[in-house]
Amino acid sequence: MVAQKGKDLLLKIDNGGSFVTVAGLRSKRLAFNAETVDITDAESAGRWRELLGGAGVQRASLTGAGIFKDQASDGLVRTAFFAGGILNWQILIPAFGTVSGPFQVTALEYSGEHNGEIRFELALESAGSLSFGAL
């Protein structure tokens, strides 16, 4: 994979069957994590830790920050947060693929200086099985 522009990493929210790009995001970060299940016992070779493959919980989290644009996508994100709803989202990673699935908005923050723009930050946590589609 060759170098890609960060602005091409897109976050999209489901708007009744069609996906809308979340407006104004300047930075985005997607992280995948898997818990480990330690099965080390007194007979483990050399007292090295042993893990049980495929047994831990997997999760994905996404954070983003940008400028408030008062677009339709801002309303969808705000509504999802206040409703505590779980919606389908897409994360498009250029020259790599698309991660799709249910996420919940777990944080939504607005900030601004008197001589600057209104900014927002959001955090999403996976809420079910995710799929990956290669480009």
Backbone as ProteinMPNN parsed JSONL, in Angstrom:
{"seq_chain_A": "MVAQKGKDLLLKIDNGGSFVTVAGLRSKRLAFNAETVDITDAESAGRWRELLGGAGVQRASLTGAGIFKDQASDGLVRTAFFAGGILNWQILIPAFGTVSGPFQVTALEYSGEHNGEIRFELALESAGSLSFGAL", "coords_chain_A": {"N_chain_A": [[0.849, -1.172, 0.0], [0.638, 2.143, -0.882], [1.532, 5.476, 0.253], [-1.133, 7.399, 1.603], [-3.569, 10.066, 1.542], [-4.584, 11.573, 4.547], [-7.074, 12.796, 4.687], [-8.658, 11.239, 3.12], [-9.534, 9.088, 4.574], [-12.545, 8.083, 5.565], [-15.497, 8.583, 7.524], [-18.651, 7.238, 7.773], [-22.168, 7.461, 8.321], [-25.17, 5.627, 8.778], [-28.055, 6.606, 7.164], [-30.942, 5.892, 7.086], [-30.654, 3.731, 5.267], [-28.939, 4.677, 3.299], [-25.557, 5.788, 3.207], [-24.028, 8.524, 4.824], [-21.419, 10.84, 4.696], [-19.675, 11.865, 7.574], [-19.582, 15.162, 8.282], [-16.979, 17.644, 8.31], [-14.895, 16.404, 9.754], [-11.554, 16.398, 10.741], [-9.56, 14.874, 11.779], [-9.103, 11.389, 12.3], [-9.26, 8.249, 13.961], [-8.876, 4.836, 14.018], [-9.1, 1.926, 15.895], [-8.353, -1.447, 16.572], [-8.923, -4.021, 18.89], [-8.187, -6.901, 20.895], [-9.047, -8.928, 23.559], [-7.067, -10.955, 25.719], [-6.95, -14.403, 26.749], [-5.673, -15.867, 29.408], [-4.089, -18.896, 29.876], [-2.133, -19.985, 31.376], [-0.399, -22.304, 33.414], [0.907, -24.325, 36.152], [2.42, -26.172, 34.759], [3.262, -24.956, 32.461], [5.548, -24.429, 29.85], [8.732, -23.481, 30.794], [7.679, -21.502, 32.402], [6.469, -19.632, 30.839], [3.99, -17.44, 29.676], [0.865, -18.636, 28.494], [-1.568, -18.413, 25.957], [-5.044, -18.619, 25.1], [-6.093, -19.13, 21.979], [-8.327, -17.206, 19.958], [-10.294, -16.795, 21.896], [-10.783, -14.441, 23.306], [-12.548, -11.284, 23.744], [-13.309, -9.248, 20.998], [-12.919, -5.897, 19.814], [-13.675, -2.694, 18.393], [-12.711, 0.679, 18.164], [-13.371, 4.087, 17.474], [-12.208, 7.331, 17.039], [-12.728, 10.787, 16.471], [-12.183, 14.139, 15.32], [-13.079, 17.48, 14.579], [-14.4, 20.268, 12.702], [-17.415, 21.943, 13.476], [-20.077, 21.761, 11.31], [-22.781, 21.947, 10.937], [-24.32, 20.216, 9.343], [-26.406, 17.699, 7.77], [-25.357, 15.272, 8.641], [-24.242, 15.965, 11.118], [-26.53, 16.29, 12.678], [-27.514, 13.662, 12.63], [-25.499, 12.279, 14.048], [-25.634, 13.584, 16.54], [-28.301, 12.977, 17.287], [-28.125, 10.177, 17.441], [-26.359, 9.953, 19.604], [-27.778, 11.163, 21.811], [-30.013, 9.52, 21.89], [-28.885, 7.173, 22.563], [-28.533, 5.293, 20.706], [-27.74, 2.524, 18.532], [-26.189, 2.434, 15.593], [-25.592, 1.643, 12.115], [-22.396, 1.977, 10.73], [-19.786, 3.078, 8.519], [-16.352, 2.796, 7.807], [-14.126, 4.036, 5.677], [-11.144, 3.075, 4.368], [-8.621, 4.246, 2.511], [-7.326, 2.593, -0.384], [-7.328, 0.17, 0.907], [-9.705, -0.892, 2.289], [-13.128, -1.313, 3.485], [-14.569, -0.989, 6.627], [-17.375, -2.15, 8.239], [-20.33, -1.931, 10.243], [-22.216, -2.199, 13.373], [-22.113, 0.535, 15.621], [-21.841, 2.469, 18.633], [-22.285, 5.813, 19.656], [-20.209, 7.005, 22.0], [-19.105, 9.224, 23.134], [-19.441, 12.716, 22.804], [-18.359, 15.82, 22.124], [-18.285, 19.366, 22.235], [-16.49, 22.322, 21.446], [-14.969, 25.579, 21.585], [-13.222, 28.603, 20.833], [-13.362, 32.12, 21.566], [-12.482, 33.539, 19.357], [-12.447, 31.763, 17.267], [-13.358, 28.766, 15.425], [-16.199, 26.548, 15.985], [-15.574, 23.443, 17.381], [-15.707, 19.839, 17.297], [-15.642, 16.669, 18.962], [-15.75, 13.146, 18.74], [-16.508, 9.825, 19.862], [-16.63, 6.42, 19.079], [-17.806, 3.132, 19.756], [-17.578, -0.282, 18.962], [-20.459, -2.345, 18.522], [-21.212, -4.894, 17.997], [-20.848, -7.527, 15.552], [-18.362, -6.898, 13.129], [-17.691, -6.215, 9.684], [-15.382, -6.634, 6.966], [-14.556, -5.274, 3.918], [-12.542, -5.636, 1.214], [-10.905, -3.329, -0.969]], "CA_chain_A": [[0.0, 0.0, 0.0], [1.398, 3.387, -0.958], [1.06, 6.533, 1.142], [-2.464, 7.932, 1.297], [-3.929, 11.307, 2.215], [-5.419, 11.353, 5.721], [-8.44, 13.271, 4.473], [-9.414, 10.212, 2.396], [-10.106, 8.162, 5.549], [-13.881, 8.637, 5.742], [-16.456, 7.997, 8.454], [-20.002, 7.407, 7.241], [-23.248, 7.03, 9.2], [-26.361, 5.165, 8.068], [-29.175, 7.539, 7.18], [-32.102, 5.234, 6.495], [-30.297, 2.857, 4.156], [-27.811, 5.229, 2.542], [-24.533, 6.266, 4.126], [-23.686, 9.935, 4.694], [-20.121, 11.149, 5.287], [-19.729, 12.786, 8.708], [-18.975, 16.402, 7.805], [-16.095, 18.45, 9.129], [-13.839, 15.696, 10.48], [-10.19, 16.687, 10.306], [-8.718, 13.764, 12.192], [-9.828, 10.165, 12.62], [-8.383, 7.168, 14.419], [-9.573, 3.566, 14.158], [-8.274, 0.96, 16.621], [-8.905, -2.777, 16.813], [-8.326, -4.639, 20.071], [-8.69, -8.22, 21.278], [-8.627, -9.348, 24.889], [-6.408, -12.257, 25.772], [-7.375, -15.323, 27.794], [-4.456, -16.477, 29.925], [-4.294, -20.28, 30.317], [-0.869, -20.422, 31.964], [-0.523, -23.097, 34.648], [2.179, -24.762, 36.732], [3.16, -26.995, 33.803], [3.596, -24.177, 31.268], [6.974, -24.558, 29.537], [9.596, -22.372, 31.187], [6.83, -20.508, 33.063], [6.038, -18.634, 29.878], [2.54, -17.274, 29.58], [0.176, -19.272, 27.383], [-2.852, -17.782, 25.647], [-6.026, -19.418, 24.385], [-6.397, -18.438, 20.734], [-9.715, -17.023, 19.531], [-11.23, -16.826, 23.019], [-11.026, -13.114, 23.877], [-13.523, -10.388, 23.128], [-12.74, -8.294, 20.053], [-13.644, -4.64, 19.757], [-13.107, -1.619, 17.589], [-13.088, 2.013, 18.619], [-13.03, 5.128, 16.524], [-12.315, 8.692, 17.538], [-12.602, 11.788, 15.422], [-12.294, 15.533, 15.73], [-13.181, 18.358, 13.429], [-15.135, 21.519, 12.869], [-18.867, 21.832, 13.42], [-20.529, 22.291, 10.022], [-24.241, 21.999, 10.959], [-24.799, 19.445, 8.205], [-27.333, 16.616, 8.12], [-24.626, 14.252, 9.384], [-24.108, 16.422, 12.504], [-27.791, 15.968, 13.322], [-27.597, 12.214, 12.806], [-24.58, 11.912, 15.121], [-26.199, 14.122, 17.778], [-29.487, 12.183, 17.603], [-27.668, 8.848, 17.856], [-25.786, 10.046, 20.944], [-28.794, 11.415, 22.833], [-30.914, 8.372, 21.952], [-28.126, 5.99, 22.968], [-28.785, 4.334, 19.638], [-26.679, 1.796, 17.851], [-26.42, 2.575, 14.154], [-24.565, 1.103, 11.23], [-21.389, 2.949, 10.309], [-18.743, 2.601, 7.615], [-15.071, 3.487, 7.844], [-13.446, 3.774, 4.414], [-9.696, 3.23, 4.461], [-8.207, 4.268, 1.113], [-6.43, 1.556, -0.908], [-7.313, -0.943, 1.839], [-11.032, -1.476, 2.334], [-14.183, -0.692, 4.271], [-15.026, -1.662, 7.835], [-18.788, -1.817, 8.401], [-21.038, -2.605, 11.312], [-22.891, -1.376, 14.383], [-21.327, 1.28, 16.601], [-22.568, 3.405, 19.482], [-21.551, 7.036, 19.966], [-20.0, 6.983, 23.448], [-18.704, 10.566, 23.58], [-19.66, 13.793, 21.847], [-17.932, 17.043, 22.797], [-18.197, 20.577, 21.434], [-15.651, 23.332, 22.064], [-14.657, 26.706, 20.715], [-12.639, 29.815, 21.388], [-14.139, 33.294, 21.148], [-12.001, 34.024, 18.062], [-12.22, 30.609, 16.396], [-14.496, 27.963, 14.989], [-16.698, 25.53, 16.901], [-15.004, 22.14, 17.087], [-16.344, 18.734, 17.987], [-14.941, 15.392, 19.046], [-16.662, 12.042, 18.978], [-15.924, 8.502, 20.069], [-17.537, 5.314, 18.759], [-17.398, 1.792, 20.183], [-18.296, -1.321, 18.232], [-21.585, -2.882, 19.284], [-21.584, -6.146, 17.359], [-19.908, -8.058, 14.58], [-17.95, -6.007, 12.052], [-17.242, -6.888, 8.458], [-14.356, -5.932, 6.221], [-14.595, -5.47, 2.475], [-11.337, -5.109, 0.57], [-11.11, -2.528, -2.186]], "C_chain_A": [[0.892, 1.233, 0.0], [0.805, 4.406, 0.005], [-0.276, 7.081, 0.655], [-2.678, 9.234, 2.053], [-4.872, 10.997, 3.375], [-6.857, 11.782, 5.526], [-9.297, 12.242, 3.737], [-9.947, 9.104, 3.298], [-11.455, 8.756, 5.934], [-14.69, 7.858, 6.763], [-17.845, 8.302, 7.921], [-21.013, 6.805, 8.206], [-24.463, 6.666, 8.358], [-27.491, 6.171, 8.265], [-30.351, 6.895, 6.46], [-31.787, 4.401, 5.27], [-29.209, 3.388, 3.251], [-26.83, 5.832, 3.546], [-24.128, 7.689, 3.778], [-22.336, 10.154, 5.372], [-20.29, 12.149, 6.418], [-18.909, 14.016, 8.337], [-18.006, 16.993, 8.817], [-14.974, 17.729, 9.843], [-12.477, 16.012, 9.88], [-9.237, 15.572, 10.702], [-9.601, 12.593, 12.592], [-8.827, 9.11, 13.042], [-9.233, 5.939, 14.661], [-8.631, 2.579, 14.822], [-9.039, -0.337, 16.803], [-8.179, -3.377, 18.003], [-8.951, -6.001, 20.302], [-8.15, -8.547, 22.663], [-7.95, -10.708, 24.794], [-7.008, -13.084, 26.906], [-6.142, -16.119, 28.2], [-4.769, -17.887, 30.44], [-3.003, -20.873, 30.899], [-1.143, -21.218, 33.242], [0.872, -23.538, 35.104], [3.025, -25.576, 35.762], [3.509, -26.253, 32.513], [5.111, -24.174, 31.075], [7.737, -23.299, 29.925], [8.865, -21.252, 31.902], [6.442, -19.367, 32.137], [4.514, -18.607, 29.831], [2.016, -17.993, 28.348], [-1.18, -18.605, 27.208], [-3.745, -18.748, 24.89], [-6.463, -18.629, 23.154], [-7.891, -18.356, 20.447], [-10.727, -16.942, 20.647], [-11.585, -15.444, 23.561], [-12.061, -12.321, 23.103], [-12.793, -9.418, 22.208], [-13.582, -7.028, 20.067], [-12.922, -3.67, 18.844], [-13.575, -0.302, 18.189], [-12.613, 3.022, 17.593], [-13.183, 6.469, 17.221], [-12.12, 9.639, 16.365], [-12.752, 13.177, 16.0], [-12.348, 16.395, 14.487], [-13.927, 19.629, 13.754], [-16.62, 21.262, 12.675], [-19.355, 22.519, 12.15], [-22.035, 22.461, 9.953], [-24.83, 21.378, 9.693], [-25.785, 18.391, 8.692], [-26.623, 15.551, 8.951], [-24.421, 14.651, 10.844], [-25.367, 16.086, 13.297], [-27.948, 14.481, 13.573], [-26.712, 11.749, 13.963], [-25.152, 12.351, 16.468], [-27.416, 13.308, 18.222], [-29.1, 10.798, 18.094], [-27.104, 8.89, 19.267], [-26.881, 10.194, 21.997], [-29.798, 10.276, 22.958], [-30.207, 7.129, 22.486], [-28.242, 4.89, 21.931], [-27.53, 3.679, 19.089], [-27.037, 1.802, 16.376], [-25.321, 1.88, 13.372], [-23.679, 2.243, 10.741], [-20.452, 2.272, 9.318], [-17.502, 3.451, 7.813], [-14.332, 3.085, 6.574], [-11.967, 4.097, 4.564], [-9.161, 3.147, 3.036], [-7.172, 3.191, 0.777], [-6.345, 0.342, 0.013], [-8.681, -1.63, 1.87], [-11.998, -0.688, 3.192], [-14.541, -1.576, 5.453], [-16.455, -1.207, 8.064], [-19.368, -2.56, 9.584], [-21.636, -1.639, 12.306], [-21.912, -0.742, 15.368], [-22.272, 2.141, 17.424], [-21.685, 4.62, 19.713], [-21.43, 7.107, 21.485], [-19.522, 8.317, 23.997], [-18.95, 11.546, 22.451], [-19.371, 15.095, 22.584], [-17.876, 18.184, 21.792], [-17.322, 21.575, 22.178], [-15.407, 24.455, 21.072], [-14.063, 27.86, 21.496], [-13.423, 31.005, 20.859], [-13.71, 33.82, 19.772], [-11.733, 32.874, 17.087], [-13.513, 29.88, 16.085], [-14.962, 27.041, 16.108], [-16.134, 24.199, 16.433], [-15.81, 21.065, 17.804], [-15.434, 17.525, 17.97], [-15.974, 14.32, 19.31], [-15.881, 10.763, 19.166], [-17.003, 7.468, 19.798], [-16.945, 4.023, 19.295], [-18.229, 0.765, 19.424], [-19.339, -1.953, 19.138], [-22.088, -4.18, 18.676], [-20.508, -6.548, 16.367], [-19.633, -7.057, 13.466], [-17.53, -6.818, 10.841], [-16.207, -6.007, 7.775], [-14.506, -6.295, 4.751], [-13.375, -4.837, 1.845], [-11.699, -4.337, -0.681], [-10.433, -3.177, -3.369]], "O_chain_A": [[1.81, 1.335, 0.815], [-0.3, 4.216, 0.513], [-0.513, 7.21, -0.546], [-2.044, 9.477, 3.08], [-5.839, 10.253, 3.215], [-7.766, 11.206, 6.125], [-10.523, 12.352, 3.727], [-10.729, 8.267, 2.847], [-11.51, 9.815, 6.56], [-14.586, 6.635, 6.859], [-18.184, 9.454, 7.649], [-20.756, 5.776, 8.83], [-24.751, 7.314, 7.351], [-27.831, 6.535, 9.391], [-30.713, 7.303, 5.357], [-32.576, 4.369, 4.326], [-28.608, 2.62, 2.501], [-27.229, 6.324, 4.601], [-23.912, 8.026, 2.614], [-22.13, 9.705, 6.5], [-20.966, 13.165, 6.256], [-17.703, 13.928, 8.107], [-18.19, 16.858, 10.027], [-14.157, 18.383, 10.491], [-12.274, 15.908, 8.67], [-8.224, 15.348, 10.039], [-10.688, 12.768, 13.143], [-7.698, 9.072, 12.555], [-10.2, 5.986, 15.421], [-7.497, 2.403, 14.378], [-10.222, -0.332, 17.145], [-6.959, -3.258, 18.115], [-10.107, -6.231, 19.947], [-6.948, -8.454, 22.91], [-8.234, -11.502, 23.896], [-7.508, -12.541, 27.891], [-5.633, -16.937, 27.434], [-5.605, -18.058, 31.327], [-2.809, -22.089, 30.913], [-2.003, -20.854, 34.044], [1.881, -23.163, 34.508], [4.241, -25.658, 35.934], [4.004, -26.867, 31.567], [5.865, -23.943, 32.021], [7.436, -22.201, 29.455], [9.393, -20.144, 31.998], [6.125, -18.268, 32.592], [3.853, -19.64, 29.938], [2.642, -17.967, 27.288], [-1.855, -18.274, 28.183], [-3.265, -19.591, 24.132], [-7.118, -17.593, 23.269], [-8.629, -19.317, 20.666], [-11.927, -17.015, 20.381], [-12.612, -15.301, 24.224], [-12.4, -12.644, 21.965], [-11.779, -8.834, 22.591], [-14.79, -7.07, 20.298], [-11.731, -3.807, 18.563], [-14.705, -0.192, 18.664], [-11.59, 2.834, 16.933], [-14.174, 6.71, 17.91], [-11.431, 9.32, 15.395], [-13.374, 13.365, 17.046], [-11.736, 16.077, 13.468], [-14.068, 20.016, 14.914], [-17.026, 20.471, 11.824], [-19.09, 23.701, 11.93], [-22.535, 23.062, 9.002], [-25.721, 21.946, 9.061], [-25.972, 18.218, 9.896], [-27.219, 14.985, 9.867], [-24.423, 13.789, 11.723], [-25.287, 15.65, 14.445], [-28.46, 14.079, 14.617], [-27.13, 10.917, 14.768], [-25.154, 11.578, 17.426], [-27.547, 12.985, 19.403], [-29.68, 10.295, 19.056], [-27.337, 7.971, 20.052], [-26.912, 9.438, 22.968], [-30.378, 10.085, 24.027], [-30.859, 6.142, 22.825], [-28.072, 3.709, 22.234], [-26.425, 4.215, 19.175], [-28.056, 1.248, 15.965], [-24.256, 1.571, 13.907], [-24.156, 3.322, 10.39], [-20.342, 1.047, 9.286], [-17.585, 4.669, 7.968], [-13.954, 1.925, 6.414], [-11.587, 5.232, 4.849], [-9.237, 2.088, 2.413], [-6.263, 2.92, 1.562], [-5.396, -0.436, -0.082], [-8.8, -2.804, 1.52], [-11.729, 0.45, 3.577], [-14.786, -2.772, 5.294], [-16.726, -0.006, 8.084], [-18.954, -3.677, 9.895], [-21.581, -0.423, 12.124], [-21.005, -1.401, 15.877], [-23.362, 2.496, 16.975], [-20.482, 4.486, 19.94], [-22.435, 7.252, 22.181], [-19.532, 8.52, 25.211], [-18.699, 11.243, 21.285], [-20.053, 15.434, 23.55], [-17.472, 17.997, 20.644], [-17.396, 21.671, 23.403], [-15.614, 24.296, 19.869], [-14.368, 28.06, 22.672], [-14.076, 30.909, 19.82], [-14.499, 34.478, 19.094], [-10.896, 32.994, 16.192], [-14.607, 30.324, 16.437], [-14.225, 26.78, 17.058], [-16.201, 23.863, 15.251], [-16.504, 21.338, 18.783], [-14.579, 17.372, 17.098], [-16.955, 14.549, 20.018], [-14.751, 10.626, 18.699], [-18.145, 7.617, 20.232], [-15.728, 3.84, 19.29], [-19.439, 0.928, 19.265], [-19.144, -2.083, 20.346], [-23.26, -4.526, 18.824], [-19.412, -5.989, 16.345], [-20.555, -6.445, 12.926], [-17.075, -7.956, 10.959], [-16.165, -4.794, 7.981], [-14.574, -7.469, 4.389], [-13.191, -3.623, 1.934], [-12.674, -4.65, -1.364], [-10.494, -2.651, -4.48]]}, "name": "protein", "num_of_chains": 1, "seq": "MVAQKGKDLLLKIDNGGSFVTVAGLRSKRLAFNAETVDITDAESAGRWRELLGGAGVQRASLTGAGIFKDQASDGLVRTAFFAGGILNWQILIPAFGTVSGPFQVTALEYSGEHNGEIRFELALESAGSLSFGAL"}
